[in-house]
Amino acid sequence: MREAAHAAPTPPPARPPATLAAAARWARRAPLLPALVFTIVVTQLPFVATLVISLMRWNSLDPANRGFAGVDNYTAVFTDPDLRAAIGTTVVLTATVVLVSLALGLVLALLLDRRFPGRGLVRTMLIAPFLVVPVAAALLWKHALYNPEYGLLNGVLTWLFGADAPQPEWIGGMPLVAVEVALVWQWTPFMMLILLAGLQSRPQDAVEAARIDGATPWQVFRHLTLPHLRPYLELGALLGSIYIVQNFDAVFTITSGGLGTANLPYTIYQTFYQAHDYGQASAAGVVVVVGSIVIATFALRVVSSLLREEVRA
């Protein structure tokens, strides 16, 4: 009897492997829950509120006429002449800045991929424009460069051709180009960094073999370098499009949306803060968000393909 009383207690039944795996997953994910909740509260709840407002008639200048509007605000986004013009301007601005920045970034990346004295300093200087605050960059171009009276561009023309040199009105004469040039200056370093990373991951043995076989630099670039850089070019174009399609600072600061430069974000600002049409402004905002999500989805696919290629290598 004493031996039975002092016998060891029966151990608890072992948990099944599926339960242990689930507990391990929750243990890994639990520290991320506060960040997830914060992200949902900060981003998703405002978006849901914007989506609800976009389905309503809500203009603070006409408070009595408020109610459910259905898709009328979205119809207005695509049929209103000003909003359609803003969509067209957004497409032109985004495409021009992305393509020109990619081309210039590719040239700079190819140059910086070579070894030369002071390469580190040159890289740092070329990256600097991307680190400038967007509003500060726009103010720099508007006042220090474009100003017809004391701007650097007209000052260089006067220095080269004397007192009779032409003094063009850069913003008034070519407003959209003025905004595009400022954005290209700021986004070219971003493209350069992405493409330079792609160049440095290029297999050097294939390049050396091609050179030994007598391939010219153009043939090496055309048949080896450019195919290798294609995913990086796509990634740069997609990421640049995500940010430039939402650009507000340059348009607001340089032209104040005038002279045909009002893109969709600036038009949303006008609709919300000047026309006080909250429903239509919210609908236009939802259109921008959906467009950005579509572009971001393609960007994530490109990033995933790059990571899979690196793992296979």
N, C-alpha and C positions, 0 to 999 in steps of 0.2 A: 504494500500500500504506500509506504514512504517513497519507494522508487517511482511509483506512478505519480505521486504528488509533486516530486521534484523533476519530473521529465521536462525536456525542453519544449517550449510552446511551438505550435505548428506554424511554419512560415506562411506569410500571406501568399496567395496565388500570384504567379508571375503575370505581368501585363503582356498582352499580345504585342507583337512587333508593330502592328499598325498604330496602336495607341501610343507606343513609345515614339514612333516617327512623328505623329501629330503633335505630341508634346514638345519634341525637339524643334519642330517648325515654329510653334507658337513662342518658344523661348527665344528663337532668333528674331522673330518679327515683333515681339512685344515692345522692345525699345523704340521701334519705328512708329508705333501707334500715335504718340503725341504729335510727331511731325506730320503724319498723315491727317490727323484731325485738324491741325492748324492749317494745312494746305487746303483742305476741303472748305473750312470756314472762310478763308481769305480769298480763294479763287472761285470755287464752285457755287457757293451761295450767292455772291454778287452776280455771277453769270445767270443763274436761275432767275434772279430778280430782274435782270436785264431782259431775259427772254419773255418773262411775264409782261413787263412794261411794253415790249415791242408789239404785243398783241392788243394793245389798248389805244384808244383815242385819249391823248393826254397832252394838252397844251395849256401852259399856265396863263397864257393871254386870253384863253377862252375856258375858264374853269367850269362853266355850266355844261359844256359839251364834252363830257368824259364818260367813257364806257368801253365795252369790248369792241374791237375793230377787226378781229380776225387777221387775215393776211393783207389788209389794206395798206399797212405801213410798208410791208415788203414789196407790194406792187408799186407803191410810190417810189421806193428806192430804185427800181429798175425802169420806171417810166418817167420820173421827173427829169427834165433836161439837165438841171444843175447836177443832180446826183449821177446821172449817166455820164456827163462830162467828167465828173470827179473820178468815176471808175476808169474811164479811158485814160485820164491823166495819171492815175495810180499805176496802171499797167505800163504805160510808156516810161514813166519815171523809174519804176522798178526794173524793167527789162534793160533800159539803157545803162543804169548804174551797175547792175549785176554783170552785164556783158563786158562793159568797158573795164570795170574793176578786175574781172577775171583775166582779161587780156593783159592789162598792165601788171597784175600780180604774177602772171606766168612769166613775163619778161624779167621782172625783178627777181623772182625765185630762181630762174635759170642763171642770172648773173651772180646771185649770192651763193649759188651752189658751187661756184669756183673758189679756189683758194687765192687770196690776195691780201696784202698788208692792210690792217685796219678793218677786216671784214666784220668783226664783232661790233665795232663802233658804228659802221654803216648800217648793220642790221638794227641796232638800237634806235638810230635816227629814223629809219624807215618805218619802224613800228610805232613811233611816237604819235603820228596823227590819229591812230585808232584809239589811243588812250586819252585823247582830249575829250572833255565833256561836250556832248553834241551841241548844246546851246552856245557854248564858248566857241566852238569851231564855226558855227554859223555866223556869229557876231564877228569873228575874225575875217571871214570872207566878205561879209557885207561892208564893214567899215575899213579894214586895213588893206583890202585888195580891190574890191569893186567900186569904192567911192570915186566918183569922177573928179573930185577936186583934190583930194589928198591921198587917194588909193595908190597902192604899189604898182598896179598894172598900168595905169595912165602915167604914173611917174616914170616907169621904164620906157614907155613910148616917147615921152618928152626928152628923156636922156639920150635916146637913140636918134630921134629925128628933129630935135630942137623945138623951138617955141611954136612952130607951125604943125606939130604932130597932132594927129587926130586924137580926140578925147571922147571915146565912145561911152555911152551910158550903158554899162554892162547889164545891170538889173532891168532897166527899162527897155533896152533893145532886145535882149534875149533872156527873159526871166526864167523860163524852164531850164534852159541850158545852164544858167547861173546856179540854180539849185542842184542840177545834176553834177556839175563840176565839183561843187563843195562836197557832195556825198561821195563821189568817186575818190576824192582826195582822202576822205576818212575811211573808206571801206577797202581801198586797194591793199593796205597792210594786212588786213584780215585774210584776204584771198592769198596774199603772198605767203603768209605763215602756213596755211593749209597746204598749198602746193609745194612749199619748201620741205615740209614734212614728208610729202609724197616722194619728192626727188631723193631725199636721203634714205628712204626705204627701198629705192630701186636696186635690183640685183646687179652689182657691179661686174660680176663675172660675165654676164651676157653682154654688157656694154663693151668690156675689154675684148671679148671674142669677136664682136662685130667690127671693132676698130682694127683688130689684127687681120681680119678678112678683107679689109680695104673699104669698109663702109664710110661714107662721108658724114660729117656732123649732122647734116640735114636728114640723111637716111637713118641715123641713130635716133634722132628726135622723132621722126615720122613713124618708124616701125617699132621702136622700143619705149622711148620716153613717153610719148603721147598716149599709147594704149595703157601704160602703167598708171598714168595720171588721170585717166578718165573717171574712175570713182571719186577721186579727190576734186576734180572739176565739178562733178555733179553735186558733191557735198557742199562745196563752196557756193555754188549757184543756189542750192536749196536753202541753206542757212542764211545767205545774204537776202534772199527773197523774203524769208520770214520776217526779218527785221526791217527791211527797207519798205515793204508794203505797209508797215505801220508807222512810217516816219512822219513825225509832226513837227519836230524842232526846226529843221531847215526851212520848211515851207513857211511856218509861222514867223520865223525870225528874219529871213531874207526878203520875202515878198509879201508877207501877211496874207497869203492866199490869193493875191490879185494877179491880174494879167494872165489868166488861164493856168495858174499853177496850183490851184486848190485840189489836192488829192482827197481821197475818201476820209482819212482821219481828220483832216482840217475841216472838211464839210460837215462831219459829225460834230466837231466843236462848234461850228457856226449854227447848226441846227439846234444843238442843245442849249448853248449859252446865249445866243442872239435871237433865234426864232423861238426858243423855249418850247419846241415841239419834242417832248421827251419820248413819245412813242416812236416817231420816225427816226430820231437819233439812235434809239436803242435798236431798232431794226437794222439800220446801217451798221451799227457796231457788231451785231450778230453776224452779218454778212462778212465783215472783216475777220471775225474770229473763226468762222467756218472755213474761209479761204486759207487762213494761217494754219488751221488744223490739217487741212488737206496737204499743204506744202510740208508741214512738219512730219506727216506720216511718211511721205516719200523720203524725207531727210533721215528718219529713223531707219528706214529700210536700207538706205545707202550705208549708214553707219554700221548696221548689223552685217551687211555683206563685207565691209572692210574688216571687221573684227573676225569674221569667219575665215577670210583669206589669211589674216595674220596667224590664226591658230593653225591652219593647215600648213603654213610655211614653217 
